[in-house]
Amino acid sequence: MQKFTTVEYTGTCEYVSLHFEWQRQMRQGTGLIHIYYGDGKGKTTTGMGLSIRAAGYGYRVLLYQFMKNNKTSERKILECVDNITIVDGREQVKFSFQMTQKEKEELKKFYDEEFQKVTQKAAQEKYDVLFLDETIYTISAGLLDESLVLQFLKEKPDNLEVILTGNTPSQEMIALADYVSEIRMVKHPYQQGQSARNGIEK
């Protein structure tokens, strides 16, 4: 019979570290696939919230954001959490409709390589949760090879939880997922000309 360490609350960082280890021993397991998609606000927010919850439990989280620079507001908080690791992307990223064909080709090559590096890191370093923000949008924009993503989802480590966000996933991707939630826009301030606000949308 497996023994678990009893941890008494001391109000110290040492307690938090021991508490996380105790919770990891007690966990029921990770390994499912999440897709949060649609035209409404809240997909990245959902993924970030789930990442924070997982980290709070004691899981090690690896995060990569496609199509975003390294200055999103949430990063300032996430970078302070010991068991969340963020892999930097490009410093400057245009919307896909602003890119020339040559820029799209260069970015696709970059993202195909980045995807493989990040997923290999998740597997080799035995992370519990992998959040790949805007993966689905990047595929839809022709800037990431969907076959790479599908192959990874089929062959990923059994205990690696994967979170994907974006606009319109393929039916094959939906079939591989365990959680699929559509976030639909009913109303949004940008319809009245409101631009994205710091700390709320970015």
Secondary structure in CASP SS format (residue, H / E / C, confidence):
PFRMAT SS
TARGET T0000
AUTHOR 0000-0000-0000
METHOD secondary structure of the structure
MODEL  1
M C 1.00
Q C 1.00
K C 1.00
F C 1.00
T C 1.00
T C 1.00
V C 1.00
E C 1.00
Y C 1.00
T C 1.00
G C 1.00
T C 1.00
C H 1.00
E H 1.00
Y H 1.00
V H 1.00
S H 1.00
L H 1.00
H H 1.00
F H 1.00
E H 1.00
W H 1.00
Q H 1.00
R H 1.00
Q H 1.00
M H 1.00
R C 1.00
Q C 1.00
G C 1.00
T C 1.00
G C 1.00
L C 1.00
I E 1.00
H E 1.00
I E 1.00
Y E 1.00
Y E 1.00
G C 1.00
D C 1.00
G C 1.00
K C 1.00
G C 1.00
K H 1.00
T H 1.00
T H 1.00
T H 1.00
G H 1.00
M H 1.00
G H 1.00
L H 1.00
S H 1.00
I H 1.00
R H 1.00
A H 1.00
A H 1.00
G H 1.00
Y H 1.00
G C 1.00
Y C 1.00
R C 1.00
V E 1.00
L E 1.00
L E 1.00
Y E 1.00
Q E 1.00
F C 1.00
M C 1.00
K C 1.00
N C 1.00
N C 1.00
K C 1.00
T C 1.00
S H 1.00
E H 1.00
R H 1.00
K H 1.00
I H 1.00
L H 1.00
E C 1.00
C C 1.00
V C 1.00
D C 1.00
N C 1.00
I E 1.00
T E 1.00
I E 1.00
V E 1.00
D C 1.00
G C 1.00
R C 1.00
E C 1.00
Q C 1.00
V C 1.00
K C 1.00
F C 1.00
S H 1.00
F H 1.00
Q H 1.00
M C 1.00
T C 1.00
Q H 1.00
K H 1.00
E H 1.00
K H 1.00
E H 1.00
E H 1.00
L H 1.00
K H 1.00
K H 1.00
F H 1.00
Y H 1.00
D H 1.00
E H 1.00
E H 1.00
F H 1.00
Q H 1.00
K H 1.00
V H 1.00
T H 1.00
Q H 1.00
K H 1.00
A H 1.00
A H 1.00
Q H 1.00
E C 1.00
K C 1.00
Y C 1.00
D C 1.00
V E 1.00
L E 1.00
F E 1.00
L E 1.00
D E 1.00
E C 1.00
T H 1.00
I H 1.00
Y H 1.00
T H 1.00
I H 1.00
S H 1.00
A C 1.00
G C 1.00
L C 1.00
L C 1.00
D C 1.00
E H 1.00
S H 1.00
L H 1.00
V H 1.00
L H 1.00
Q H 1.00
F H 1.00
L H 1.00
K H 1.00
E H 1.00
K C 1.00
P C 1.00
D C 1.00
N C 1.00
L C 1.00
E E 1.00
V E 1.00
I E 1.00
L E 1.00
T E 1.00
G E 1.00
N C 1.00
T C 1.00
P C 1.00
S C 1.00
Q H 1.00
E H 1.00
M H 1.00
I H 1.00
A H 1.00
L H 1.00
A C 1.00
D C 1.00
Y E 1.00
V E 1.00
S E 1.00
E E 1.00
I C 1.00
R C 1.00
M C 1.00
V C 1.00
K C 1.00
H C 1.00
P H 1.00
Y H 1.00
Q H 1.00
Q H 1.00
G C 1.00
Q C 1.00
S C 1.00
A C 1.00
R C 1.00
N C 1.00
G C 1.00
I C 1.00
E C 1.00
K C 1.00
END
